[in-house]
Amino acid sequence: MAKRGNPNWGKPRPHALALRTEFEVQVKRLGLTKAEYVTSAALKAWCERNRNRVYIPEWLLKEWRIEVDTTYSHVA
């Protein structure tokens, strides 16, 4: 008789993928360390263009004094 249930229940998934945010993808593309975020003109320009669309760390938005429109919707 076959055992019932999932034998892996409660065990961590060894191959679970952690997805990167678009911000993290951009940082990797630019080859920046966390210490270089604030001084990167390219990252700042990207953040200004995408501030209402993607996650950007709050501490970085505050550092650059970038305001986010919380009511923004790209849906027409």
mmCIF file of the N, C-alpha and C atoms, coordinates in Angstrom:
data_MODEL
# 
_entry.id   MODEL 
# 
loop_
_atom_site.group_PDB 
_atom_site.id 
_atom_site.type_symbol 
_atom_site.label_atom_id 
_atom_site.label_alt_id 
_atom_site.label_comp_id 
_atom_site.label_asym_id 
_atom_site.label_entity_id 
_atom_site.label_seq_id 
_atom_site.pdbx_PDB_ins_code 
_atom_site.Cartn_x 
_atom_site.Cartn_y 
_atom_site.Cartn_z 
_atom_site.occupancy 
_atom_site.B_iso_or_equiv 
_atom_site.pdbx_formal_charge 
_atom_site.auth_seq_id 
_atom_site.auth_comp_id 
_atom_site.auth_asym_id 
_atom_site.auth_atom_id 
_atom_site.pdbx_PDB_model_num 
ATOM 1   N N  . MET A 1 1  ? 0.846  -1.183 0.000   1.00 0.00 ? 1  MET A N  1 
ATOM 2   C CA . MET A 1 1  ? 0.000  0.000  0.000   1.00 0.00 ? 1  MET A CA 1 
ATOM 3   C C  . MET A 1 1  ? 0.893  1.250  0.000   1.00 0.00 ? 1  MET A C  1 
ATOM 4   N N  . ALA A 1 2  ? 0.541  2.214  -0.829  1.00 0.00 ? 2  ALA A N  1 
ATOM 5   C CA . ALA A 1 2  ? 1.325  3.442  -0.952  1.00 0.00 ? 2  ALA A CA 1 
ATOM 6   C C  . ALA A 1 2  ? 1.101  4.349  0.250   1.00 0.00 ? 2  ALA A C  1 
ATOM 7   N N  . LYS A 1 3  ? 2.158  5.057  0.628   1.00 0.00 ? 3  LYS A N  1 
ATOM 8   C CA . LYS A 1 3  ? 2.037  6.024  1.730   1.00 0.00 ? 3  LYS A CA 1 
ATOM 9   C C  . LYS A 1 3  ? 1.246  7.220  1.251   1.00 0.00 ? 3  LYS A C  1 
ATOM 10  N N  . ARG A 1 4  ? 0.522  7.827  2.148   1.00 0.00 ? 4  ARG A N  1 
ATOM 11  C CA . ARG A 1 4  ? -0.289 8.991  1.813   1.00 0.00 ? 4  ARG A CA 1 
ATOM 12  C C  . ARG A 1 4  ? 0.417  10.260 2.230   1.00 0.00 ? 4  ARG A C  1 
ATOM 13  N N  . GLY A 1 5  ? 0.094  11.348 1.532   1.00 0.00 ? 5  GLY A N  1 
ATOM 14  C CA . GLY A 1 5  ? 0.624  12.647 1.904   1.00 0.00 ? 5  GLY A CA 1 
ATOM 15  C C  . GLY A 1 5  ? 1.945  12.966 1.215   1.00 0.00 ? 5  GLY A C  1 
ATOM 16  N N  . ASN A 1 6  ? 2.431  14.147 1.450   1.00 0.00 ? 6  ASN A N  1 
ATOM 17  C CA . ASN A 1 6  ? 3.660  14.643 0.846   1.00 0.00 ? 6  ASN A CA 1 
ATOM 18  C C  . ASN A 1 6  ? 4.818  14.333 1.790   1.00 0.00 ? 6  ASN A C  1 
ATOM 19  N N  . PRO A 1 7  ? 5.764  13.482 1.350   1.00 0.00 ? 7  PRO A N  1 
ATOM 20  C CA . PRO A 1 7  ? 6.875  13.127 2.247   1.00 0.00 ? 7  PRO A CA 1 
ATOM 21  C C  . PRO A 1 7  ? 7.810  14.303 2.526   1.00 0.00 ? 7  PRO A C  1 
ATOM 22  N N  . ASN A 1 8  ? 7.724  15.367 1.718   1.00 0.00 ? 8  ASN A N  1 
ATOM 23  C CA . ASN A 1 8  ? 8.588  16.534 1.903   1.00 0.00 ? 8  ASN A CA 1 
ATOM 24  C C  . ASN A 1 8  ? 7.911  17.663 2.676   1.00 0.00 ? 8  ASN A C  1 
ATOM 25  N N  . TRP A 1 9  ? 6.712  17.400 3.172   1.00 0.00 ? 9  TRP A N  1 
ATOM 26  C CA . TRP A 1 9  ? 5.979  18.431 3.893   1.00 0.00 ? 9  TRP A CA 1 
ATOM 27  C C  . TRP A 1 9  ? 6.780  18.897 5.103   1.00 0.00 ? 9  TRP A C  1 
ATOM 28  N N  . GLY A 1 10 ? 6.932  20.204 5.249   1.00 0.00 ? 10 GLY A N  1 
ATOM 29  C CA . GLY A 1 10 ? 7.639  20.770 6.390   1.00 0.00 ? 10 GLY A CA 1 
ATOM 30  C C  . GLY A 1 10 ? 9.136  20.893 6.197   1.00 0.00 ? 10 GLY A C  1 
ATOM 31  N N  . LYS A 1 11 ? 9.661  20.339 5.119   1.00 0.00 ? 11 LYS A N  1 
ATOM 32  C CA . LYS A 1 11 ? 11.097 20.440 4.844   1.00 0.00 ? 11 LYS A CA 1 
ATOM 33  C C  . LYS A 1 11 ? 11.348 21.638 3.929   1.00 0.00 ? 11 LYS A C  1 
ATOM 34  N N  . PRO A 1 12 ? 12.463 22.324 4.113   1.00 0.00 ? 12 PRO A N  1 
ATOM 35  C CA . PRO A 1 12 ? 12.760 23.452 3.225   1.00 0.00 ? 12 PRO A CA 1 
ATOM 36  C C  . PRO A 1 12 ? 13.023 22.955 1.811   1.00 0.00 ? 12 PRO A C  1 
ATOM 37  N N  . ARG A 1 13 ? 12.649 23.773 0.853   1.00 0.00 ? 13 ARG A N  1 
ATOM 38  C CA . ARG A 1 13 ? 12.881 23.420 -0.545  1.00 0.00 ? 13 ARG A CA 1 
ATOM 39  C C  . ARG A 1 13 ? 14.315 23.799 -0.905  1.00 0.00 ? 13 ARG A C  1 
ATOM 40  N N  . PRO A 1 14 ? 15.132 22.845 -1.272  1.00 0.00 ? 14 PRO A N  1 
ATOM 41  C CA . PRO A 1 14 ? 16.550 23.136 -1.527  1.00 0.00 ? 14 PRO A CA 1 
ATOM 42  C C  . PRO A 1 14 ? 16.778 23.987 -2.775  1.00 0.00 ? 14 PRO A C  1 
ATOM 43  N N  . HIS A 1 15 ? 15.884 23.929 -3.732  1.00 0.00 ? 15 HIS A N  1 
ATOM 44  C CA . HIS A 1 15 ? 16.099 24.643 -4.979  1.00 0.00 ? 15 HIS A CA 1 
ATOM 45  C C  . HIS A 1 15 ? 15.127 25.808 -5.171  1.00 0.00 ? 15 HIS A C  1 
ATOM 46  N N  . ALA A 1 16 ? 14.600 26.316 -4.087  1.00 0.00 ? 16 ALA A N  1 
ATOM 47  C CA . ALA A 1 16 ? 13.670 27.442 -4.188  1.00 0.00 ? 16 ALA A CA 1 
ATOM 48  C C  . ALA A 1 16 ? 14.431 28.663 -4.694  1.00 0.00 ? 16 ALA A C  1 
ATOM 49  N N  . LEU A 1 17 ? 13.889 29.304 -5.703  1.00 0.00 ? 17 LEU A N  1 
ATOM 50  C CA . LEU A 1 17 ? 14.539 30.474 -6.294  1.00 0.00 ? 17 LEU A CA 1 
ATOM 51  C C  . LEU A 1 17 ? 14.081 31.748 -5.596  1.00 0.00 ? 17 LEU A C  1 
ATOM 52  N N  . ALA A 1 18 ? 15.034 32.595 -5.317  1.00 0.00 ? 18 ALA A N  1 
ATOM 53  C CA . ALA A 1 18 ? 14.720 33.909 -4.769  1.00 0.00 ? 18 ALA A CA 1 
ATOM 54  C C  . ALA A 1 18 ? 14.757 34.878 -5.946  1.00 0.00 ? 18 ALA A C  1 
ATOM 55  N N  . LEU A 1 19 ? 13.629 35.484 -6.251  1.00 0.00 ? 19 LEU A N  1 
ATOM 56  C CA . LEU A 1 19 ? 13.560 36.402 -7.375  1.00 0.00 ? 19 LEU A CA 1 
ATOM 57  C C  . LEU A 1 19 ? 14.076 37.775 -6.981  1.00 0.00 ? 19 LEU A C  1 
ATOM 58  N N  . ARG A 1 20 ? 14.821 38.398 -7.873  1.00 0.00 ? 20 ARG A N  1 
ATOM 59  C CA . ARG A 1 20 ? 15.341 39.741 -7.632  1.00 0.00 ? 20 ARG A CA 1 
ATOM 60  C C  . ARG A 1 20 ? 14.301 40.772 -8.009  1.00 0.00 ? 20 ARG A C  1 
ATOM 61  N N  . THR A 1 21 ? 14.318 41.898 -7.285  1.00 0.00 ? 21 THR A N  1 
ATOM 62  C CA . THR A 1 21 ? 13.470 43.021 -7.664  1.00 0.00 ? 21 THR A CA 1 
ATOM 63  C C  . THR A 1 21 ? 14.122 43.703 -8.866  1.00 0.00 ? 21 THR A C  1 
ATOM 64  N N  . GLU A 1 22 ? 13.361 44.533 -9.564  1.00 0.00 ? 22 GLU A N  1 
ATOM 65  C CA . GLU A 1 22 ? 13.929 45.269 -10.693 1.00 0.00 ? 22 GLU A CA 1 
ATOM 66  C C  . GLU A 1 22 ? 15.067 46.179 -10.228 1.00 0.00 ? 22 GLU A C  1 
ATOM 67  N N  . PHE A 1 23 ? 14.940 46.715 -9.015  1.00 0.00 ? 23 PHE A N  1 
ATOM 68  C CA . PHE A 1 23 ? 16.003 47.543 -8.450  1.00 0.00 ? 23 PHE A CA 1 
ATOM 69  C C  . PHE A 1 23 ? 17.286 46.725 -8.324  1.00 0.00 ? 23 PHE A C  1 
ATOM 70  N N  . GLU A 1 24 ? 17.183 45.523 -7.777  1.00 0.00 ? 24 GLU A N  1 
ATOM 71  C CA . GLU A 1 24 ? 18.359 44.671 -7.602  1.00 0.00 ? 24 GLU A CA 1 
ATOM 72  C C  . GLU A 1 24 ? 18.978 44.281 -8.946  1.00 0.00 ? 24 GLU A C  1 
ATOM 73  N N  . VAL A 1 25 ? 18.135 44.053 -9.940  1.00 0.00 ? 25 VAL A N  1 
ATOM 74  C CA . VAL A 1 25 ? 18.630 43.741 -11.284 1.00 0.00 ? 25 VAL A CA 1 
ATOM 75  C C  . VAL A 1 25 ? 19.422 44.925 -11.834 1.00 0.00 ? 25 VAL A C  1 
ATOM 76  N N  . GLN A 1 26 ? 18.889 46.133 -11.636 1.00 0.00 ? 26 GLN A N  1 
ATOM 77  C CA . GLN A 1 26 ? 19.559 47.338 -12.127 1.00 0.00 ? 26 GLN A CA 1 
ATOM 78  C C  . GLN A 1 26 ? 20.903 47.555 -11.419 1.00 0.00 ? 26 GLN A C  1 
ATOM 79  N N  . VAL A 1 27 ? 20.925 47.354 -10.121 1.00 0.00 ? 27 VAL A N  1 
ATOM 80  C CA . VAL A 1 27 ? 22.161 47.511 -9.348  1.00 0.00 ? 27 VAL A CA 1 
ATOM 81  C C  . VAL A 1 27 ? 23.212 46.524 -9.846  1.00 0.00 ? 27 VAL A C  1 
ATOM 82  N N  . LYS A 1 28 ? 22.801 45.289 -10.095 1.00 0.00 ? 28 LYS A N  1 
ATOM 83  C CA . LYS A 1 28 ? 23.742 44.279 -10.596 1.00 0.00 ? 28 LYS A CA 1 
ATOM 84  C C  . LYS A 1 28 ? 24.232 44.656 -11.993 1.00 0.00 ? 28 LYS A C  1 
ATOM 85  N N  . ARG A 1 29 ? 23.329 45.140 -12.841 1.00 0.00 ? 29 ARG A N  1 
ATOM 86  C CA . ARG A 1 29 ? 23.706 45.541 -14.193 1.00 0.00 ? 29 ARG A CA 1 
ATOM 87  C C  . ARG A 1 29 ? 24.745 46.662 -14.167 1.00 0.00 ? 29 ARG A C  1 
ATOM 88  N N  . LEU A 1 30 ? 24.581 47.584 -13.224 1.00 0.00 ? 30 LEU A N  1 
ATOM 89  C CA . LEU A 1 30 ? 25.523 48.697 -13.088 1.00 0.00 ? 30 LEU A CA 1 
ATOM 90  C C  . LEU A 1 30 ? 26.791 48.294 -12.332 1.00 0.00 ? 30 LEU A C  1 
ATOM 91  N N  . GLY A 1 31 ? 26.772 47.125 -11.698 1.00 0.00 ? 31 GLY A N  1 
ATOM 92  C CA . GLY A 1 31 ? 27.943 46.638 -10.965 1.00 0.00 ? 31 GLY A CA 1 
ATOM 93  C C  . GLY A 1 31 ? 28.242 47.434 -9.711  1.00 0.00 ? 31 GLY A C  1 
ATOM 94  N N  . LEU A 1 32 ? 27.181 47.838 -8.994  1.00 0.00 ? 32 LEU A N  1 
ATOM 95  C CA . LEU A 1 32 ? 27.350 48.685 -7.813  1.00 0.00 ? 32 LEU A CA 1 
ATOM 96  C C  . LEU A 1 32 ? 27.327 47.893 -6.517  1.00 0.00 ? 32 LEU A C  1 
ATOM 97  N N  . THR A 1 33 ? 28.085 48.379 -5.543  1.00 0.00 ? 33 THR A N  1 
ATOM 98  C CA . THR A 1 33 ? 27.964 47.870 -4.181  1.00 0.00 ? 33 THR A CA 1 
ATOM 99  C C  . THR A 1 33 ? 26.992 48.800 -3.452  1.00 0.00 ? 33 THR A C  1 
ATOM 100 N N  . LYS A 1 34 ? 26.495 48.371 -2.316  1.00 0.00 ? 34 LYS A N  1 
ATOM 101 C CA . LYS A 1 34 ? 25.556 49.198 -1.560  1.00 0.00 ? 34 LYS A CA 1 
ATOM 102 C C  . LYS A 1 34 ? 26.165 50.560 -1.210  1.00 0.00 ? 34 LYS A C  1 
ATOM 103 N N  . ALA A 1 35 ? 27.455 50.576 -0.942  1.00 0.00 ? 35 ALA A N  1 
ATOM 104 C CA . ALA A 1 35 ? 28.143 51.825 -0.603  1.00 0.00 ? 35 ALA A CA 1 
ATOM 105 C C  . ALA A 1 35 ? 28.184 52.793 -1.787  1.00 0.00 ? 35 ALA A C  1 
ATOM 106 N N  . GLU A 1 36 ? 28.046 52.286 -2.999  1.00 0.00 ? 36 GLU A N  1 
ATOM 107 C CA . GLU A 1 36 ? 28.111 53.126 -4.194  1.00 0.00 ? 36 GLU A CA 1 
ATOM 108 C C  . GLU A 1 36 ? 26.749 53.625 -4.683  1.00 0.00 ? 36 GLU A C  1 
ATOM 109 N N  . TYR A 1 37 ? 25.673 53.124 -4.107  1.00 0.00 ? 37 TYR A N  1 
ATOM 110 C CA . TYR A 1 37 ? 24.331 53.506 -4.568  1.00 0.00 ? 37 TYR A CA 1 
ATOM 111 C C  . TYR A 1 37 ? 24.152 55.021 -4.616  1.00 0.00 ? 37 TYR A C  1 
ATOM 112 N N  . VAL A 1 38 ? 24.433 55.694 -3.505  1.00 0.00 ? 38 VAL A N  1 
ATOM 113 C CA . VAL A 1 38 ? 24.155 57.128 -3.364  1.00 0.00 ? 38 VAL A CA 1 
ATOM 114 C C  . VAL A 1 38 ? 24.930 57.977 -4.360  1.00 0.00 ? 38 VAL A C  1 
ATOM 115 N N  . THR A 1 39 ? 26.128 57.570 -4.714  1.00 0.00 ? 39 THR A N  1 
ATOM 116 C CA . THR A 1 39 ? 26.958 58.380 -5.610  1.00 0.00 ? 39 THR A CA 1 
ATOM 117 C C  . THR A 1 39 ? 26.790 58.031 -7.085  1.00 0.00 ? 39 THR A C  1 
ATOM 118 N N  . SER A 1 40 ? 25.957 57.075 -7.399  1.00 0.00 ? 40 SER A N  1 
ATOM 119 C CA . SER A 1 40 ? 25.768 56.658 -8.786  1.00 0.00 ? 40 SER A CA 1 
ATOM 120 C C  . SER A 1 40 ? 24.718 57.529 -9.484  1.00 0.00 ? 40 SER A C  1 
ATOM 121 N N  . ALA A 1 41 ? 25.173 58.325 -10.456 1.00 0.00 ? 41 ALA A N  1 
ATOM 122 C CA . ALA A 1 41 ? 24.257 59.168 -11.230 1.00 0.00 ? 41 ALA A CA 1 
ATOM 123 C C  . ALA A 1 41 ? 23.327 58.312 -12.079 1.00 0.00 ? 41 ALA A C  1 
ATOM 124 N N  . ALA A 1 42 ? 23.845 57.212 -12.618 1.00 0.00 ? 42 ALA A N  1 
ATOM 125 C CA . ALA A 1 42 ? 23.028 56.333 -13.461 1.00 0.00 ? 42 ALA A CA 1 
ATOM 126 C C  . ALA A 1 42 ? 21.904 55.682 -12.649 1.00 0.00 ? 42 ALA A C  1 
ATOM 127 N N  . LEU A 1 43 ? 22.214 55.234 -11.440 1.00 0.00 ? 43 LEU A N  1 
ATOM 128 C CA . LEU A 1 43 ? 21.187 54.622 -10.588 1.00 0.00 ? 43 LEU A CA 1 
ATOM 129 C C  . LEU A 1 43 ? 20.158 55.661 -10.172 1.00 0.00 ? 43 LEU A C  1 
ATOM 130 N N  . LYS A 1 44 ? 20.608 56.856 -9.835  1.00 0.00 ? 44 LYS A N  1 
ATOM 131 C CA . LYS A 1 44 ? 19.680 57.911 -9.427  1.00 0.00 ? 44 LYS A CA 1 
ATOM 132 C C  . LYS A 1 44 ? 18.716 58.245 -10.575 1.00 0.00 ? 44 LYS A C  1 
ATOM 133 N N  . ALA A 1 45 ? 19.239 58.363 -11.791 1.00 0.00 ? 45 ALA A N  1 
ATOM 134 C CA . ALA A 1 45 ? 18.391 58.667 -12.949 1.00 0.00 ? 45 ALA A CA 1 
ATOM 135 C C  . ALA A 1 45 ? 17.380 57.546 -13.162 1.00 0.00 ? 45 ALA A C  1 
ATOM 136 N N  . TRP A 1 46 ? 17.808 56.299 -13.032 1.00 0.00 ? 46 TRP A N  1 
ATOM 137 C CA . TRP A 1 46 ? 16.911 55.155 -13.193 1.00 0.00 ? 46 TRP A CA 1 
ATOM 138 C C  . TRP A 1 46 ? 15.823 55.185 -12.117 1.00 0.00 ? 46 TRP A C  1 
ATOM 139 N N  . CYS A 1 47 ? 16.211 55.483 -10.879 1.00 0.00 ? 47 CYS A N  1 
ATOM 140 C CA . CYS A 1 47 ? 15.249 55.543 -9.775  1.00 0.00 ? 47 CYS A CA 1 
ATOM 141 C C  . CYS A 1 47 ? 14.238 56.670 -9.982  1.00 0.00 ? 47 CYS A C  1 
ATOM 142 N N  . GLU A 1 48 ? 14.698 57.814 -10.469 1.00 0.00 ? 48 GLU A N  1 
ATOM 143 C CA . GLU A 1 48 ? 13.774 58.928 -10.728 1.00 0.00 ? 48 GLU A CA 1 
ATOM 144 C C  . GLU A 1 48 ? 12.755 58.544 -11.798 1.00 0.00 ? 48 GLU A C  1 
ATOM 145 N N  . ARG A 1 49 ? 13.190 57.845 -12.832 1.00 0.00 ? 49 ARG A N  1 
ATOM 146 C CA . ARG A 1 49 ? 12.273 57.428 -13.905 1.00 0.00 ? 49 ARG A CA 1 
ATOM 147 C C  . ARG A 1 49 ? 11.293 56.365 -13.440 1.00 0.00 ? 49 ARG A C  1 
ATOM 148 N N  . ASN A 1 50 ? 11.710 55.507 -12.523 1.00 0.00 ? 50 ASN A N  1 
ATOM 149 C CA . ASN A 1 50 ? 10.911 54.345 -12.130 1.00 0.00 ? 50 ASN A CA 1 
ATOM 150 C C  . ASN A 1 50 ? 10.348 54.412 -10.721 1.00 0.00 ? 50 ASN A C  1 
ATOM 151 N N  . ARG A 1 51 ? 10.447 55.557 -10.068 1.00 0.00 ? 51 ARG A N  1 
ATOM 152 C CA . ARG A 1 51 ? 10.080 55.667 -8.653  1.00 0.00 ? 51 ARG A CA 1 
ATOM 153 C C  . ARG A 1 51 ? 8.637  55.286 -8.352  1.00 0.00 ? 51 ARG A C  1 
ATOM 154 N N  . ASN A 1 52 ? 7.737  55.470 -9.299  1.00 0.00 ? 52 ASN A N  1 
ATOM 155 C CA . ASN A 1 52 ? 6.329  55.144 -9.068  1.00 0.00 ? 52 ASN A CA 1 
ATOM 156 C C  . ASN A 1 52 ? 5.956  53.763 -9.592  1.00 0.00 ? 52 ASN A C  1 
ATOM 157 N N  . ARG A 1 53 ? 6.919  53.051 -10.133 1.00 0.00 ? 53 ARG A N  1 
ATOM 158 C CA . ARG A 1 53 ? 6.622  51.776 -10.776 1.00 0.00 ? 53 ARG A CA 1 
ATOM 159 C C  . ARG A 1 53 ? 7.240  50.570 -10.086 1.00 0.00 ? 53 ARG A C  1 
ATOM 160 N N  . VAL A 1 54 ? 8.426  50.730 -9.495  1.00 0.00 ? 54 VAL A N  1 
ATOM 161 C CA . VAL A 1 54 ? 9.141  49.597 -8.894  1.00 0.00 ? 54 VAL A CA 1 
ATOM 162 C C  . VAL A 1 54 ? 9.582  49.925 -7.478  1.00 0.00 ? 54 VAL A C  1 
ATOM 163 N N  . TYR A 1 55 ? 9.947  48.877 -6.741  1.00 0.00 ? 55 TYR A N  1 
ATOM 164 C CA . TYR A 1 55 ? 10.466 49.051 -5.388  1.00 0.00 ? 55 TYR A CA 1 
ATOM 165 C C  . TYR A 1 55 ? 11.854 49.678 -5.437  1.00 0.00 ? 55 TYR A C  1 
ATOM 166 N N  . ILE A 1 56 ? 12.028 50.711 -4.625  1.00 0.00 ? 56 ILE A N  1 
ATOM 167 C CA . ILE A 1 56 ? 13.333 51.344 -4.408  1.00 0.00 ? 56 ILE A CA 1 
ATOM 168 C C  . ILE A 1 56 ? 13.450 51.511 -2.895  1.00 0.00 ? 56 ILE A C  1 
ATOM 169 N N  . PRO A 1 57 ? 14.577 51.136 -2.304  1.00 0.00 ? 57 PRO A N  1 
ATOM 170 C CA . PRO A 1 57 ? 14.701 51.246 -0.839  1.00 0.00 ? 57 PRO A CA 1 
ATOM 171 C C  . PRO A 1 57 ? 14.381 52.659 -0.342  1.00 0.00 ? 57 PRO A C  1 
ATOM 172 N N  . GLU A 1 58 ? 13.596 52.725 0.716   1.00 0.00 ? 58 GLU A N  1 
ATOM 173 C CA . GLU A 1 58 ? 13.171 54.017 1.263   1.00 0.00 ? 58 GLU A CA 1 
ATOM 174 C C  . GLU A 1 58 ? 14.342 54.889 1.680   1.00 0.00 ? 58 GLU A C  1 
ATOM 175 N N  . TRP A 1 59 ? 15.378 54.281 2.269   1.00 0.00 ? 59 TRP A N  1 
ATOM 176 C CA . TRP A 1 59 ? 16.525 55.072 2.720   1.00 0.00 ? 59 TRP A CA 1 
ATOM 177 C C  . TRP A 1 59 ? 17.196 55.775 1.547   1.00 0.00 ? 59 TRP A C  1 
ATOM 178 N N  . LEU A 1 60 ? 17.184 55.154 0.381   1.00 0.00 ? 60 LEU A N  1 
ATOM 179 C CA . LEU A 1 60 ? 17.802 55.750 -0.798  1.00 0.00 ? 60 LEU A CA 1 
ATOM 180 C C  . LEU A 1 60 ? 16.926 56.877 -1.349  1.00 0.00 ? 60 LEU A C  1 
ATOM 181 N N  . LEU A 1 61 ? 15.629 56.673 -1.352  1.00 0.00 ? 61 LEU A N  1 
ATOM 182 C CA . LEU A 1 61 ? 14.709 57.739 -1.781  1.00 0.00 ? 61 LEU A CA 1 
ATOM 183 C C  . LEU A 1 61 ? 14.860 58.962 -0.886  1.00 0.00 ? 61 LEU A C  1 
ATOM 184 N N  . LYS A 1 62 ? 14.975 58.732 0.412   1.00 0.00 ? 62 LYS A N  1 
ATOM 185 C CA . LYS A 1 62 ? 15.159 59.847 1.359   1.00 0.00 ? 62 LYS A CA 1 
ATOM 186 C C  . LYS A 1 62 ? 16.481 60.559 1.122   1.00 0.00 ? 62 LYS A C  1 
ATOM 187 N N  . GLU A 1 63 ? 17.532 59.802 0.896   1.00 0.00 ? 63 GLU A N  1 
ATOM 188 C CA . GLU A 1 63 ? 18.863 60.370 0.663   1.00 0.00 ? 63 GLU A CA 1 
ATOM 189 C C  . GLU A 1 63 ? 18.861 61.293 -0.555  1.00 0.00 ? 63 GLU A C  1 
ATOM 190 N N  . TRP A 1 64 ? 18.158 60.886 -1.594  1.00 0.00 ? 64 TRP A N  1 
ATOM 191 C CA . TRP A 1 64 ? 18.100 61.679 -2.828  1.00 0.00 ? 64 TRP A CA 1 
ATOM 192 C C  . TRP A 1 64 ? 16.929 62.658 -2.853  1.00 0.00 ? 64 TRP A C  1 
ATOM 193 N N  . ARG A 1 65 ? 16.107 62.624 -1.802  1.00 0.00 ? 65 ARG A N  1 
ATOM 194 C CA . ARG A 1 65 ? 14.911 63.472 -1.719  1.00 0.00 ? 65 ARG A CA 1 
ATOM 195 C C  . ARG A 1 65 ? 13.992 63.257 -2.923  1.00 0.00 ? 65 ARG A C  1 
ATOM 196 N N  . ILE A 1 66 ? 13.777 61.999 -3.253  1.00 0.00 ? 66 ILE A N  1 
ATOM 197 C CA . ILE A 1 66 ? 12.871 61.635 -4.339  1.00 0.00 ? 66 ILE A CA 1 
ATOM 198 C C  . ILE A 1 66 ? 11.515 61.307 -3.726  1.00 0.00 ? 66 ILE A C  1 
ATOM 199 N N  . GLU A 1 67 ? 10.499 61.988 -4.191  1.00 0.00 ? 67 GLU A N  1 
ATOM 200 C CA . GLU A 1 67 ? 9.132  61.766 -3.702  1.00 0.00 ? 67 GLU A CA 1 
ATOM 201 C C  . GLU A 1 67 ? 8.448  60.712 -4.569  1.00 0.00 ? 67 GLU A C  1 
ATOM 202 N N  . VAL A 1 68 ? 7.673  59.851 -3.937  1.00 0.00 ? 68 VAL A N  1 
ATOM 203 C CA . VAL A 1 68 ? 6.915  58.829 -4.641  1.00 0.00 ? 68 VAL A CA 1 
ATOM 204 C C  . VAL A 1 68 ? 5.444  59.183 -4.553  1.00 0.00 ? 68 VAL A C  1 
ATOM 205 N N  . ASP A 1 69 ? 4.750  59.094 -5.693  1.00 0.00 ? 69 ASP A N  1 
ATOM 206 C CA . ASP A 1 69 ? 3.315  59.347 -5.734  1.00 0.00 ? 69 ASP A CA 1 
ATOM 207 C C  . ASP A 1 69 ? 2.606  58.050 -5.368  1.00 0.00 ? 69 ASP A C  1 
ATOM 208 N N  . THR A 1 70 ? 2.079  57.975 -4.159  1.00 0.00 ? 70 THR A N  1 
ATOM 209 C CA . THR A 1 70 ? 1.432  56.742 -3.691  1.00 0.00 ? 70 THR A CA 1 
ATOM 210 C C  . THR A 1 70 ? 0.104  56.478 -4.369  1.00 0.00 ? 70 THR A C  1 
ATOM 211 N N  . THR A 1 71 ? -0.435 57.468 -5.064  1.00 0.00 ? 71 THR A N  1 
ATOM 212 C CA . THR A 1 71 ? -1.704 57.265 -5.779  1.00 0.00 ? 71 THR A CA 1 
ATOM 213 C C  . THR A 1 71 ? -1.479 56.993 -7.253  1.00 0.00 ? 71 THR A C  1 
ATOM 214 N N  . TYR A 1 72 ? -0.222 56.881 -7.652  1.00 0.00 ? 72 TYR A N  1 
ATOM 215 C CA . TYR A 1 72 ? 0.129  56.673 -9.061  1.00 0.00 ? 72 TYR A CA 1 
ATOM 216 C C  . TYR A 1 72 ? -0.426 55.348 -9.576  1.00 0.00 ? 72 TYR A C  1 
ATOM 217 N N  . SER A 1 73 ? -0.955 55.385 -10.772 1.00 0.00 ? 73 SER A N  1 
ATOM 218 C CA . SER A 1 73 ? -1.407 54.177 -11.440 1.00 0.00 ? 73 SER A CA 1 
ATOM 219 C C  . SER A 1 73 ? -1.080 54.296 -12.910 1.00 0.00 ? 73 SER A C  1 
ATOM 220 N N  . HIS A 1 74 ? -0.365 53.312 -13.450 1.00 0.00 ? 74 HIS A N  1 
ATOM 221 C CA . HIS A 1 74 ? -0.014 53.359 -14.869 1.00 0.00 ? 74 HIS A CA 1 
ATOM 222 C C  . HIS A 1 74 ? -1.155 52.849 -15.744 1.00 0.00 ? 74 HIS A C  1 
ATOM 223 N N  . VAL A 1 75 ? -2.262 52.458 -15.130 1.00 0.00 ? 75 VAL A N  1 
ATOM 224 C CA . VAL A 1 75 ? -3.408 51.960 -15.887 1.00 0.00 ? 75 VAL A CA 1 
ATOM 225 C C  . VAL A 1 75 ? -4.173 53.158 -16.453 1.00 0.00 ? 75 VAL A C  1 
ATOM 226 N N  . ALA A 1 76 ? -4.428 53.118 -17.744 1.00 0.00 ? 76 ALA A N  1 
ATOM 227 C CA . ALA A 1 76 ? -5.138 54.229 -18.403 1.00 0.00 ? 76 ALA A CA 1 
ATOM 228 C C  . ALA A 1 76 ? -6.626 54.147 -18.210 1.00 0.00 ? 76 ALA A C  1 
# 
